């Protein structure tokens, strides 16, 4: 069960035990919970939310169900978390792989679910802002362009979305304008910090 506990993401796998953000010791140290780095915790929490979608909403896609999309996302999260444990710190390759993983899962879920998964649209903004606030203005622009391309793919491959041109135009505009405004604010903040240091 995915929920927020004391302001942090918590993915429960047994009553009172689950995956959550915390200091990851380099040796076994737990009373039952599994501590994760911040990025890994956020992704697993998103998987929990998307997983609810996979089991609650009936889909007419027997060949590739949302359960398989969620399982693929979980596997990718585990690989990214293992790489983060093996090689801590920021790497552009891991950041881009995580971005692709987040957006691809959102696209697949929205494509399979149609109208029933329209509520997943904010995941595009969450991914964009997450990249911008964690890594800076330029990664925000990269994430924005990737999110726009991903949502365009949803529009052109999903009957529900392609039948809603006005809504799609507004959502695409939001996916451009809001991150661009945020980019300008982050850029000003970065420059102000550099001036304050000098």
Steps between C-alpha positions, in 0.01 A plus 500: 500500500645837398437782747660805656629453857641799690539689172701223330411238240438156652428185299370245749559130434394372845310679779733771641787393269589630157736681267582860596764769462780492752872471557622188323764330714781314318420193714180316604313727741123470522214402724282405206471805275712555190670840482560650157675799350264792432473435124436128544235564767316746275498254211378209709229720647392595146495131415269438795262769376516367142462144632168595656390593150607159372283305745198727548411613147381237250684516168427343163863438410569130559830486311680763708331600822589784737630235740784426256571872466516531878726192522734642236508830690582316824785315328638827361473662847696213653770528232525879551513459880774236468699730273452786747628280785795384289584846369361776727485856378348654192556347157339631183441150362308384809300825505401454134416132552280589798330771294433256216373238745259741673361638174476165320301349787265799504450475123425126514257534790318795334487318168360180648251674727368775272244712687539295818866598538467866401573579866863396436566814291654689799777236500646683200524823700629312805785352293585837344502690830682219678783520248507879510499543877753222559740557213451859377353702215652312203381154614156659549497599131612153392229341714240745366581414137496127580165536682347694209616230257362231730160665532486552121562124466206436735278734297576337165483137619195510728144535367378683810768768483488543122124565528560791743697758295406805713591332828825367352596844369445654844696228678785524249507877548518451877782250454695771318407825674517393866846337473633793292387744769658276765818489289522879505458505879761228553740678267461827693547314828818332373644833387412664831676219689811537284505877562455447873799261507720749314 
